[in-house]
Amino acid sequence: MLNSAPAATAPVLDVRNLALRFKDTPANIVDGISFSVREGETLCIVGESGCGKSVTALALMGLLPRSVARVTSGTAMFGGSDLLTLPQRAMADIRGNTISMIFQEPMTSLNPSYRIGEQIGEVVLRHKRVTRAQARQRALEMLDRVRIPAAASRLDDYPHELSGGMRQRVMIAMALANDPALLIADEPTTALDVTIQAQIVDLIEELQKETGTALIMITHDLGVVAEIADRVSVMYAGHIVEEGPVEAIFDDPQHPYTIGLMSSVPSIGPRSGRLATIGGLVPTIDRMPSGCRFSPRCPFVQADCLKAHAPLSTFGPEHRAACYFAPLETVFAEAAS
Amino acid sequence: MSLRTPETIIETQAVTKRFSGSRGLFRPATFVSAVNAVSLKIRRGETFSIVGESGCGKSTLARLLVRLLHPSEGAVLYQGTDISSLSETDMRRLRKDLQFVFQDPFSSLNPRMTVGALIEEPMKVHTSLSRPERRQNVAELLRKVGLRPAFSNRYPHEFSGGQRQRIGIARALASGPKVIVGDEPVSALDVSVQAQVINLLEDLKAEFDLTLVLIAHDLAVIRHMSDRIAVMYLGEVVELAPNEALYNEPLHPYTQALMQAIPIASPHGRSMDAALTGDVPSPLAPPAGCRFHPRCPHASSLCSTEKPELTETGTDRMIACHHWEKFAGNAQTHLREPPRSANAEKRFTLFRERCQQQEPTTADNP
């Protein structure tokens, strides 16, 4: 949130029309999505399991093996080059350097047999011309910056000696060690307890303010979204169904899926009857509905929805939703009463 | 819930469960008290929730309640009978009444059994129903949990997480239980599916006149479902209160911190607050005195030496803290969820009405 009027700055990452398909499947798992993120800005990609949010992140990082999935269309412009077509070697120079990633499970993403100081130092040694001693010094600085108490004495710890929250701090230290222009965080707090989650979210926000890095946060937790996002993209079954500034998404949700998702979250206020639910299930890749992919579960579905999926139309500054019938009350108000 | 004096269905009396930790050749065995002298009473017909962070002993306590684990000390009473000292044969008879729903719907169903066989099994063990009667019950139960009776010939792997959780619930209902203990029954599910299962549990509870014990870490889910709530920290209950009271006015500093850390799904809400620093200490070496004192913002020297007992505060609440009266009002206002905008409210209502018009929520095709 460094720049409150960021329209002028060019995006750090600009993804256009990205489509991905798993091997031997009949439909795209990610089907033509576009989003961008600017310096100092936080974009949250929200969706349930299987909507394609994590695959998107892996594709951007060049971590999707070609034997498993391939990019069927699209570009992802970052610093003048297209991440989707860069050769492996060039990608390896970017990963951990100008783009880094934090994963959900901090235990499995740290190497259990190396001390954490070495693991953070390794990232620096790989990308910067520094000595081992300087790398170690940088690791120490980073541990300090992620507020690990008595950082110097922790440098030589192994990951198993740390708690879940501490490990996630180490992951963040490692991700930020080379001052990346873009940080992708995939459900970084999902495995953590609430009190620890609050600490980590605070930390990510603070560090982002300090460094001005662009942040893409992938999450399913609308509470975390409300806390940290500048802009939000809501994904359902490989499509972005709605996108916009965080206030617009929460105060003026347009797509039936966004509305259904928000109303299925139990409130922490006084109980207000049964939860609204979205009937049915997320479609599997071999049975993707034609037209709008949400149509089989949508309580507002009409014949048009089955023909072709609606393009994103504009509802406010940077606020777009892919539904033919939004705003819903203008079309369905009478039927409801 | 009712005006009659609440009847206790399960009671724990200073129940303790110790697990032995690492034992080396030259090292004495160490013990973790996962649950430490917990006494509480669960009332017939209520939804009683146990909340706490990982490692606080909530799942261990849940297993003690239905004797999936034996207590190391203390007793667990079911309708006045001490189940911790029953023989296996006698216990088997009681298992009919006490059923368990597990967190992970992927590992708690035998992959080699069909859904029908899974749900039928408890009836074979606990009832004298004939085969056709059992089959009919299976179909009925599948319908009750929102699945098609035709699914009984399929195998668990053919179903999604939410559907498997429904199968787990049908299986738990099969013996006609009085109490169902759910260990994080919805936490592995996506939000939209989670809401379906929450509604299902509430409907079934009313229909079958169940007592529900829920273990959860999601404070919003607990808020939505519970009548009374016990908050656990490092193996001990630190606060026990009715739902409204706990959320409106949490008294224990730990409960207050938990409430402050809940992310609120509104960009106009108060920001998530990391009220606590540091991590939960290792249960291998729990702090002396009050186990929460190293992280407590209000701790005094008394707290580090003397352990506060869980005591009645009047008004149906219990708390284990030396100083709660001094800062009882601290966290009152933290949990007001800001009102929704008119547009959002309008569409939420529309969505809800529209869903109700159509059909009751069923989980369709696998």
Interface residues (C-beta under 8 A of the other chain):
Chain A: E48 S49 P149 S163 G164 G165 M166 D193 V194 T195 I196 Q197 A198 Q199 V201 D202 H220 D221 L222 G223 V224 V225 A226 E227 A229 V246 E247 F250 D251 D252 P253 P256 I259 G260 L261 M262 S263 S264 V265 P266 S267 I268 G269 P270 R271 R274 L275 A276 T277 I278 G279 G280 L281 V282 P299 F300 P327 L328 E329 F332 A333 A335 A336
Chain B: E53 S54 S160 G162 Q163 D190 V191 S192 V193 Q194 A195 Q196 I198 N199 E202 H217 L219 A220 V221 R223 H224 M225 N243 E244 Y247 A257 L258 Q260 A261 I262 P263 I264 A265 S266 P267 H268 G269 S271 M272 D273 A274 A275 L276 T277 G278 D279 V280 L335 R336 E337 R340 S341 N343 A344 K346 R347 F348 T349 L350 F351 R352 E353 R354 C355 Q357 Q358 E359 T361 T362 A363 D364 N365
